[in-house]
Amino acid sequence: MNHTSDQSGRLPAAFLRPGSSSFTDFVREYSPQLLPAGRALPAGALPGGGPGNGEAPHATTIVALVFADGVVMAGDRRATAGPMIAQRDIKKVFQTDEHSCAGIAGVAGLAVEMIRLFQVELEHFEKLEGTLMSFEGKANRLSTMIRGNLGMAMQGLAVVPLFAGYDLDAGRGRIVGYDVTGGRSEERDHHTVGSGSIFARGALKKLYRPGMDEAETVRVAVEALWDAADDDSATGGPDLLRKIWPVVAVVTAAGFRQVPDAELEPVVEAVVAGRRGNPGGNPGITTTGGEA
C-alpha cells in the first residue's frame, strides 16, 4: 500500500493508532480507492457486454464435498470471455488460511483479487489477535466482502466464491455458499457454484455418500467436474494432451493440502477410462441401482 510520511519520516497517524483487527476496514478508512469495490468503471460498454466488447474473463466451476475427515474442494481450469477460451489453466481454488480454502466463480480478475484480500484479512487478524479466526468469523468476513462488491455486481462484474474448511471447534468439515449480495448459507454435504454447477450438482447427488474417505471424495469431485464439462462449454474437462488437471484441495484437522498433479493424474485417467464407451454415464452404477 502506498502511503506518504511527514518531513520527520514518521508514518501517518492512521498507521500508528490502535484500530480494528480487520485489514479491509483499515484500507476502507485510509485508501478506499484501493479496494475492488472502490473503483469506478470507465464510461462505455459494460465488461459483460459481449464478445469483442471488452468482456472480462469468467471462471467456473467449483465443487466442494464434506468427507469423513474434512472437506474436499475442486475446480476446473478454464476461463472464458464470451464464446472464447481466455485461459486453459487458471487456478480457481486457493488456500485462505491453515484450515480453510475458497473457490472462485464469476469475473476472474476481481474474484482472485477478492480472495487475496481475504487471505490478508485472515493473516492480519491472526497477527493482531494472536489466534486463528473461528470458522464462523471467516465465513462472515467473506460475506461482508462480497456485499461490498454489490455495486460492481450490478454492473456486470459479479463474484460468487465458495468457502470451505475444517471447523476446529466443531471437529468437522464445513461448506458455506453465498449469493451475489453476500447472503450466506450452510451447505450440509456438498455444493457447487459456477455455470456448470447444475450438472456437477446432479452428478454429486448420484455419487456422494456420507462417510467417504479422502480418495473416494477426490474421485467423486473429479467425476462431477467431468459431468459439468460434458454439458457446459464454460467448464474445462481434464486436458490429457497438455496434462492440465483440476485443482483439488483437501482440508482436515491437520491443515490444508493441495493434491499434487502426480497424485491426481491417475485419478483423472481412471475417470476417463471409466467413461470410454459411455461418456455420459456413471460406470459405478448399474441400471438396477446397485453398484457394478
Disulfide bonds with the S-S distance in Angstrom:
none
